[in-house]
Amino acid sequence: MFRHFMRGHSHEHSHRGWGRRHRHGHGEFGEGRGGRRARAFEQGDLRIVILKLIAEEPRHGYDIIKAIEETFGGNYSPSPGVVYPTLTLLEDQGFATVAPGEGSKKLYTITTEGRAFLDDNKATVDAIFKRMDEVSRRFRGGPAPEIIRAVENFHTALRLRLERGTLAQGEIAAIAEAIDAAAAKIERS
């Protein structure tokens, strides 16, 4: 059961209409028509998404990556090799400024010109975020990443305990009781 559960959510396995998961890349997400990868963003969309995110609050590049990943429920995360050049482009266009942050981190903030650009392109910005929301809802049908992590932790703990050696009858009973209790609690939730 657990193998099937985990296998359905690996990065390379298609399961129940989820399509292939893609965590880091240049905008590919899930599967489109004919088994081809669908794109999370059209040409230029990521630039607008990043600008809108820094308009909400000043952010580091890593914060931007995590915010986009959360939007897609963990199913897509843009690579740093795409995000950081886009931030540099926004800075070169005068839409963002950068200030030194903690350590080597840079903190990006929107400029007046950047806000004007978002305002002038409000319909496009709204359409991009609406499309992101639709894609996110469509691909969020599976278990949350927290559940997948917990199942992996359970599997590892059980495997490590079994590798330590033969279990006494009392240990077997205790482990079985803990598993049964967890299963019952999950069924009731």
NORTA-V424827 format. One record per residue. N is the residue number from 1. PSI is psi in radians with two decimals (* if undefined). Layout:
n = (N | N)
psi = (PSI | PSI)
//
This chain:
n = (1 | 2 | 3 | 4 | 5 | 6 | 7 | 8 | 9 | 10 | 11 | 12 | 13 | 14 | 15 | 16 | 17 | 18 | 19 | 20 | 21 | 22 | 23 | 24 | 25 | 26 | 27 | 28 | 29 | 30 | 31 | 32 | 33 | 34 | 35 | 36 | 37 | 38 | 39 | 40 | 41 | 42 | 43 | 44 | 45 | 46 | 47 | 48 | 49 | 50 | 51 | 52 | 53 | 54 | 55 | 56 | 57 | 58 | 59 | 60 | 61 | 62 | 63 | 64 | 65 | 66 | 67 | 68 | 69 | 70 | 71 | 72 | 73 | 74 | 75 | 76 | 77 | 78 | 79 | 80 | 81 | 82 | 83 | 84 | 85 | 86 | 87 | 88 | 89 | 90 | 91 | 92 | 93 | 94 | 95 | 96 | 97 | 98 | 99 | 100 | 101 | 102 | 103 | 104 | 105 | 106 | 107 | 108 | 109 | 110 | 111 | 112 | 113 | 114 | 115 | 116 | 117 | 118 | 119 | 120 | 121 | 122 | 123 | 124 | 125 | 126 | 127 | 128 | 129 | 130 | 131 | 132 | 133 | 134 | 135 | 136 | 137 | 138 | 139 | 140 | 141 | 142 | 143 | 144 | 145 | 146 | 147 | 148 | 149 | 150 | 151 | 152 | 153 | 154 | 155 | 156 | 157 | 158 | 159 | 160 | 161 | 162 | 163 | 164 | 165 | 166 | 167 | 168 | 169 | 170 | 171 | 172 | 173 | 174 | 175 | 176 | 177 | 178 | 179 | 180 | 181 | 182 | 183 | 184 | 185 | 186 | 187 | 188 | 189)
psi = (-0.85 | -0.63 | -0.79 | -0.74 | -0.86 | -0.70 | -0.59 | -0.15 | 0.37 | 3.00 | -0.29 | -0.02 | 2.31 | 2.32 | 2.21 | 0.83 | 0.07 | -0.53 | 3.09 | 2.42 | 2.53 | 2.01 | -0.70 | 2.15 | -2.76 | 0.57 | 0.08 | 2.51 | 2.23 | -2.79 | 2.39 | -2.72 | 2.51 | 0.37 | -0.02 | 2.64 | 2.35 | 2.72 | 2.38 | -0.61 | 2.51 | 2.99 | 2.16 | -0.23 | -0.71 | -0.66 | -0.75 | -0.71 | -0.83 | -0.74 | -0.73 | -0.69 | -0.71 | -0.28 | -0.57 | -0.70 | 2.58 | 2.45 | 2.71 | 2.81 | -0.76 | -0.69 | -0.64 | -0.79 | -0.81 | -0.69 | -0.72 | -0.73 | -0.75 | -0.67 | -0.66 | 0.32 | 0.51 | 0.00 | -0.27 | 2.42 | 2.14 | 2.57 | 2.66 | -0.53 | -0.18 | -0.71 | -0.86 | -0.73 | -0.57 | -0.70 | -0.71 | -0.72 | -0.79 | -0.66 | -0.78 | -0.57 | -0.13 | 0.22 | -0.28 | 2.63 | 2.78 | 2.40 | 2.58 | 2.45 | -2.67 | 2.29 | -2.21 | 0.05 | 2.53 | 2.41 | 2.10 | 2.36 | 2.52 | 2.60 | 3.04 | -0.71 | -0.66 | -0.74 | -0.71 | -0.71 | -0.80 | -0.74 | -0.75 | -0.42 | 0.54 | -0.73 | -0.72 | -0.78 | -0.84 | -0.71 | -0.71 | -0.83 | -0.54 | -0.77 | -0.72 | -0.73 | -0.73 | -0.79 | -0.75 | -0.79 | -0.69 | -0.62 | 0.06 | 0.22 | -0.26 | -3.08 | 2.61 | 2.64 | -0.54 | -0.65 | -0.75 | -0.77 | -0.77 | -0.71 | -0.71 | -0.73 | -0.75 | -0.85 | -0.77 | -0.79 | -0.76 | -0.77 | -0.79 | -0.69 | -0.72 | -0.53 | -0.32 | -0.27 | -3.10 | 2.43 | 2.43 | 2.79 | -0.68 | -0.67 | -0.72 | -0.81 | -0.73 | -0.76 | -0.80 | -0.71 | -0.73 | -0.73 | -0.78 | -0.70 | -0.74 | -0.74 | -0.76 | -0.72 | -0.69 | -0.76 | -0.62 | -0.32 | *)
//
